[in-house]
Amino acid sequence: MILRLSIQAESSEATKRRWPKLPRLTIALALVGFLCATLPAATAQALPKTEEVTLAGDQVNLESALKGNTGILILGFSRKSGDQAKEWTKALLPEFSAEPSVAIFEMPILENMPRLVRGMAVRSMKNASSPTERQHFLPVFHNEMQWKQVAQFSEADDAYIVVLDREQKITWREHGPIDEKRKTELVARIREILSAPHRDEPTTGK
C-alpha cells in the first residue's frame, strides 16, 4: 500500500513537470477566445415593416428602397423635432441626392396623431417643402415604439439620424440639432460606406 501511494505521488509530480502551471492571464485569454468563437455573430437590427406614401405621392416599401443602398433616415417624434429634422434634410440632400445608391428619407413618426387631423398635417408639411424634399419626405403612421427602439429614443424634441450600410446594418446614430461638426462627421462616414467594395464585387490584384 505504501509502495502504491509512493508510485502515485511520483506519477503526479511527473505530470506536473510535463504540464507546467499556466499563467492565469493565458487561461483567461484562452477562455475569452473560446467564448467569442462559440457566440453567434451580431446581426443587423431589423427595421419595422414600413409601407407609406411620400409627400410627392410615391408609395414606398422601405425595405425595398434600402436594399443594396446606403440609407439615411431622419426621424422625428414631435412637432418641435420636425424643425431639427428639416435642417438635417436640407443639409444632407444636396450632398447625396444625386447618388443613386443613397436613399434619404425624412420620416416624422405620426402614429399618435389623431386621424381627424392627419390629412391637414400632411398638407401643411407638403406646403412647407420643396418639390425635391417631398420626394424624400415619408410620414409614418405605424410602429412608433419599434422606431423609437431603432433610434434609441431619449429626447422627445430631438431629430434622430440613423445611417444604414448596404446590408441594412446600422452604422451611425445621432440625435439633436445639426451643426458643422456633426454634419462633417456624418458626411465622411457616409462617403466611407459608399467607397467600400460590395461583397460580390471581385477584388483585383496587381
Contacts in CASP RR format, 6 or more apart in sequence:
PFRMAT RR
TARGET T0000
AUTHOR 0000-0000-0000
METHOD contacts of the structure
MODEL  1
MILRLSIQAESSEATKRRWPKLPRLTIALALVGFLCATLPAATAQALPKT
EEVTLAGDQVNLESALKGNTGILILGFSRKSGDQAKEWTKALLPEFSAEP
SVAIFEMPILENMPRLVRGMAVRSMKNASSPTERQHFLPVFHNEMQWKQV
AQFSEADDAYIVVLDREQKITWREHGPIDEKRKTELVARIREILSAPHRD
EPTTGK
44 164 0 8 1.000
44 167 0 8 1.000
44 168 0 8 1.000
44 169 0 8 1.000
44 170 0 8 1.000
45 150 0 8 1.000
45 169 0 8 1.000
45 170 0 8 1.000
47 62 0 8 1.000
47 63 0 8 1.000
47 66 0 8 1.000
47 150 0 8 1.000
47 164 0 8 1.000
47 168 0 8 1.000
48 142 0 8 1.000
48 143 0 8 1.000
48 146 0 8 1.000
48 147 0 8 1.000
48 150 0 8 1.000
49 62 0 8 1.000
49 63 0 8 1.000
49 143 0 8 1.000
50 60 0 8 1.000
50 61 0 8 1.000
50 62 0 8 1.000
50 63 0 8 1.000
50 138 0 8 1.000
50 140 0 8 1.000
50 142 0 8 1.000
50 143 0 8 1.000
51 59 0 8 1.000
51 60 0 8 1.000
51 61 0 8 1.000
51 62 0 8 1.000
52 59 0 8 1.000
52 60 0 8 1.000
52 62 0 8 1.000
52 138 0 8 1.000
52 139 0 8 1.000
52 140 0 8 1.000
52 141 0 8 1.000
52 142 0 8 1.000
53 59 0 8 1.000
53 60 0 8 1.000
53 138 0 8 1.000
53 139 0 8 1.000
54 60 0 8 1.000
54 134 0 8 1.000
54 135 0 8 1.000
54 136 0 8 1.000
54 137 0 8 1.000
54 138 0 8 1.000
55 122 0 8 1.000
55 125 0 8 1.000
55 126 0 8 1.000
55 129 0 8 1.000
55 133 0 8 1.000
55 134 0 8 1.000
55 135 0 8 1.000
55 137 0 8 1.000
55 138 0 8 1.000
55 139 0 8 1.000
56 131 0 8 1.000
56 134 0 8 1.000
56 135 0 8 1.000
56 137 0 8 1.000
57 134 0 8 1.000
58 135 0 8 1.000
60 105 0 8 1.000
60 138 0 8 1.000
62 105 0 8 1.000
62 138 0 8 1.000
63 168 0 8 1.000
65 103 0 8 1.000
65 105 0 8 1.000
66 103 0 8 1.000
66 164 0 8 1.000
66 168 0 8 1.000
67 168 0 8 1.000
68 101 0 8 1.000
68 166 0 8 1.000
68 167 0 8 1.000
68 168 0 8 1.000
69 101 0 8 1.000
69 102 0 8 1.000
69 103 0 8 1.000
69 166 0 8 1.000
70 99 0 8 1.000
70 101 0 8 1.000
70 102 0 8 1.000
70 103 0 8 1.000
70 163 0 8 1.000
70 164 0 8 1.000
70 165 0 8 1.000
70 166 0 8 1.000
70 190 0 8 1.000
70 193 0 8 1.000
70 194 0 8 1.000
71 102 0 8 1.000
71 103 0 8 1.000
71 104 0 8 1.000
71 105 0 8 1.000
71 163 0 8 1.000
71 164 0 8 1.000
72 92 0 8 1.000
72 96 0 8 1.000
72 102 0 8 1.000
72 103 0 8 1.000
72 104 0 8 1.000
72 105 0 8 1.000
72 161 0 8 1.000
72 162 0 8 1.000
72 163 0 8 1.000
72 190 0 8 1.000
73 105 0 8 1.000
73 107 0 8 1.000
73 161 0 8 1.000
73 162 0 8 1.000
73 163 0 8 1.000
73 164 0 8 1.000
74 85 0 8 1.000
74 88 0 8 1.000
74 89 0 8 1.000
74 92 0 8 1.000
74 104 0 8 1.000
74 105 0 8 1.000
74 106 0 8 1.000
74 107 0 8 1.000
74 159 0 8 1.000
74 160 0 8 1.000
74 161 0 8 1.000
75 85 0 8 1.000
75 107 0 8 1.000
75 108 0 8 1.000
75 109 0 8 1.000
75 147 0 8 1.000
75 150 0 8 1.000
75 151 0 8 1.000
75 159 0 8 1.000
75 160 0 8 1.000
75 161 0 8 1.000
75 162 0 8 1.000
76 82 0 8 1.000
76 84 0 8 1.000
76 85 0 8 1.000
76 107 0 8 1.000
76 108 0 8 1.000
76 109 0 8 1.000
76 158 0 8 1.000
76 159 0 8 1.000
76 160 0 8 1.000
77 109 0 8 1.000
77 144 0 8 1.000
77 147 0 8 1.000
77 148 0 8 1.000
77 151 0 8 1.000
77 153 0 8 1.000
77 156 0 8 1.000
77 160 0 8 1.000
78 156 0 8 1.000
78 157 0 8 1.000
80 156 0 8 1.000
80 157 0 8 1.000
81 108 0 8 1.000
81 156 0 8 1.000
81 157 0 8 1.000
81 158 0 8 1.000
81 159 0 8 1.000
81 160 0 8 1.000
82 108 0 8 1.000
82 159 0 8 1.000
84 157 0 8 1.000
84 158 0 8 1.000
84 159 0 8 1.000
84 176 0 8 1.000
84 177 0 8 1.000
84 178 0 8 1.000
85 106 0 8 1.000
85 108 0 8 1.000
85 159 0 8 1.000
86 106 0 8 1.000
86 128 0 8 1.000
87 159 0 8 1.000
87 177 0 8 1.000
87 178 0 8 1.000
88 106 0 8 1.000
88 159 0 8 1.000
88 161 0 8 1.000
88 178 0 8 1.000
89 104 0 8 1.000
89 106 0 8 1.000
89 133 0 8 1.000
89 136 0 8 1.000
89 137 0 8 1.000
90 133 0 8 1.000
91 178 0 8 1.000
91 183 0 8 1.000
92 104 0 8 1.000
92 183 0 8 1.000
92 186 0 8 1.000
92 187 0 8 1.000
93 104 0 8 1.000
93 132 0 8 1.000
93 133 0 8 1.000
93 136 0 8 1.000
95 187 0 8 1.000
95 190 0 8 1.000
96 102 0 8 1.000
96 104 0 8 1.000
96 190 0 8 1.000
97 104 0 8 1.000
97 132 0 8 1.000
97 136 0 8 1.000
99 194 0 8 1.000
101 166 0 8 1.000
101 194 0 8 1.000
102 190 0 8 1.000
102 194 0 8 1.000
104 136 0 8 1.000
105 136 0 8 1.000
105 137 0 8 1.000
105 138 0 8 1.000
106 133 0 8 1.000
106 136 0 8 1.000
106 137 0 8 1.000
106 138 0 8 1.000
107 138 0 8 1.000
107 139 0 8 1.000
107 140 0 8 1.000
107 147 0 8 1.000
108 125 0 8 1.000
108 139 0 8 1.000
108 140 0 8 1.000
109 140 0 8 1.000
109 144 0 8 1.000
109 147 0 8 1.000
109 148 0 8 1.000
110 118 0 8 1.000
110 121 0 8 1.000
110 139 0 8 1.000
110 140 0 8 1.000
110 141 0 8 1.000
111 140 0 8 1.000
111 141 0 8 1.000
111 142 0 8 1.000
111 143 0 8 1.000
111 144 0 8 1.000
112 144 0 8 1.000
113 121 0 8 1.000
113 141 0 8 1.000
118 141 0 8 1.000
122 139 0 8 1.000
125 137 0 8 1.000
125 139 0 8 1.000
126 134 0 8 1.000
126 137 0 8 1.000
129 137 0 8 1.000
140 147 0 8 1.000
150 162 0 8 1.000
150 170 0 8 1.000
151 160 0 8 1.000
151 162 0 8 1.000
151 173 0 8 1.000
151 175 0 8 1.000
152 160 0 8 1.000
152 173 0 8 1.000
152 175 0 8 1.000
153 160 0 8 1.000
154 175 0 8 1.000
155 175 0 8 1.000
155 176 0 8 1.000
158 175 0 8 1.000
158 176 0 8 1.000
158 177 0 8 1.000
159 175 0 8 1.000
159 176 0 8 1.000
159 177 0 8 1.000
159 178 0 8 1.000
160 173 0 8 1.000
160 174 0 8 1.000
160 175 0 8 1.000
160 176 0 8 1.000
161 172 0 8 1.000
161 173 0 8 1.000
161 174 0 8 1.000
161 175 0 8 1.000
161 186 0 8 1.000
162 170 0 8 1.000
162 172 0 8 1.000
162 173 0 8 1.000
163 170 0 8 1.000
163 171 0 8 1.000
163 172 0 8 1.000
163 173 0 8 1.000
163 186 0 8 1.000
163 189 0 8 1.000
163 190 0 8 1.000
163 193 0 8 1.000
164 170 0 8 1.000
164 171 0 8 1.000
165 171 0 8 1.000
165 193 0 8 1.000
165 196 0 8 1.000
166 193 0 8 1.000
166 198 0 8 1.000
167 199 0 8 1.000
171 189 0 8 1.000
171 193 0 8 1.000
172 186 0 8 1.000
172 189 0 8 1.000
172 190 0 8 1.000
174 182 0 8 1.000
174 186 0 8 1.000
197 203 0 8 1.000
END
